[in-house]
Amino acid sequence: MKTIINKFTKATNVSASKSILLATLFSISFIACDKDDNPIAPPVNEEELITTVKVTLTNGTNVVTLTSKDLDGPNQPVLTVVGTLIANTTYDGVVELLDETKNPVDIVSEEIEESEEEKREHQFFYNLTGLTGSTVYSDFDSNGNPIGLNFSYTTGAASTGSFTITLRHLPIKTAAGVASGDITNAGGSTDAQATFNDLVIQ
């Protein structure tokens, strides 16, 4: 079973929390000629680093990107917001989790995207504080419950506030409000959390 280990513990101004680790459990069997002298090795844990959380919001040619990048671990992540959110507009949202220490860059969010088990075990939540509008899930697991790698964000009137993204591992997806994006009853553990403060809707 693959799990995601949280390293996001802090938020900064126009900021996200620390980078996270996506831990993947691989079962590796070493088979030798003499099975008595060379027993099967136990499973090995291989941890996959996530340096970057990127959210892309698109409406036609209007593209807004929110990025949290931490390439060196102990320091605060570098936060960037590119583009302008427009009032009363619906954006298609996509979340990417990256390891930019590798060449080519490793898109670690594909671990969730390509595995039905991972889809069932994870859910993103989006919280708006001060910002107007609402979010709606666009992707679902095999049980019909939301995942959140893809979503839509419809802005309201002009406003300023924060946008928080939280990834939960093993949430209770059938609990009250969870399917609509309310994290209150979700339970599970927080694998990642990024908060972008002082966002502006014009």
N, C-alpha and C positions, 0 to 999 in steps of 0.2 A: 504494500500500500504506500502511496506517495503522500507526503505531507508537506506543508509549507511552514517554515519556522519564522516567527516574527522578530524583526529587529527594529520596527518602527515604534519608537517610544516618545518622541518629542515633536512638537510643531513649532515652527518659527513664523515670523511675520511674512505674509504672502508665502506660507511655507507648508511643507509636508513633514511627516515624521521620518525617522531614520530608515535607512535601507533595510531590506529584509533578506532572509535566506529561504530559498525554496529547496527543502530537503527531499531527495528522491531515493527511495529504497530499492536497490537492485538486488535480485537474487542471482548469485553467480556460482555456478557449480564447476569445480575443477575435477575432471575425470582423468585418472592416470591408468596405466596398464595394470598395475597391481592395486585393486581397490581395497585390499586389506591394509596395505602399508600407506595408502594415500586416500584417507577418508575425504568425503565431500566437505569443502570449506563452508563455514557459516555465512549467512547473508552479510553483505557489506553495505554500510550507509555512505552514500556519496552526496555531499551537499552542493547545491547549485546556487551561486551567488546572484542576487538581484541588486544591481547598482542604480536602476532607473525605473521610475513609475511615470508613465506618460498617458495622458488623457487627451484625445483629439475630438473636438466638437466641430461638426461640419454642417453648413447649410449653403449649398451651392458653392460659390466662390468665397464665401465668408468662412474661414477656418480659424479656430481658436485652439491653441495647444497649451496644456498645463503640464509642466515637467518638474519632477523631483529627481535630482541626480546626486549620488554619493559614491565617488570612486575610491575614497581612501578610508572609509569606515568610521573612525572616531569623531570626525568633524561633522558639523551641521551640513545637510544637503544643500546643493545649489538649486534654487527655485527660479523657474522662468515662466512667464505668462506671455504668450505671443498672440496678438489678435485682439479684436474687440467684440464683446457680447452685445448683441442688438436686442432691444426690447421687443416683446411679443413675437418671438421667432423660435421655431423648432429646429433643434440641432440633433444630428445623429452622433452618438457618442461611442467611442471605442477605447478600451483600456489595454495598454501593453505593459508587460513586466519584462525588463531587459537586463542582461549581463553584458555591459560594455567593456569589461576587461578582456573579453574574448574577441578574436578576429577569425571569421566574421562574428558580428554581434549575435549573441544567443537570445532568441525570443523565448523566454522561459514561461510566459503565459500560455504558450502552446501546450504545456503540460496539462493545463486545465481544458483548453479548447479541444484537444484531440482525444481525451479520455472520458468515457461516460462515467466511470467511477469518480474521477476528479470533479466532474461537473456536479454530480450529486452531493459531493462533500464540501463544496465551496459556494459562497454567494457574496457578491459585492453589495454594499449599501451606500447610498448617497444622501448626505444631509446638507441642507441649505440653511444658513443662519444669516438673516438680513437680506439675502438675495431673494428676489421674487421668482415664481415659476415652480415647476414640478418635473420629476423624472419618472420614466416608465421603462420597464425591462423589455428588451428585444430578443433575448435568447433564453432557452429553457433546457433543463435536463430531460432525461428519458421518462421521468415521472411527471413532467409538465410543470416543474417548479423552476423559479428564476435562477439565473447564474449572475449576469451583470457585466460580462465582458463587453457586451453591446447593450446600449440603452438609448433613449431619447431624452433630451432636456428641452422643455418649452419654457422660455423666459417669460416673465411678466413685465410690469412697468419698470422704468429706470430705477436702479437701486444699487447699493454697495453692501457687500458682506462676504461671508466665507463659504467655501465649498469643501466638504469633507468626504473622502472616499475611504471606506472600511471594507476589508476582506475578512470574512469569517470562515473558519474551518469547522466542519461538522455542525453547522447551525441547525436548529429545529425548523426546517422549512415549512412544516405544517402548522406551526404555532400561529396564534392570532396576530394578524398584521404583517407577518414576515413576507408573504408572497407579494405584498404591495410595496415592500421596501422599508417597513418600520423595523428597526433593529432592536426595539425594546425587549421583545420576547424571543429573540433569535438564539440566545445561548451560544454554545460553541466557544472557540478561542479566536482572538484577533490575530490574524497572520500579517496584516498590513494596514496601516492607516496614514493617510496623507491629508493635510489641511492647507488649503490655499486661502489666505486671508486677503482682505481688501480688494476683492474682485469687483469690477464695475460693470453694470449693465447700462448701456446708454440708450 
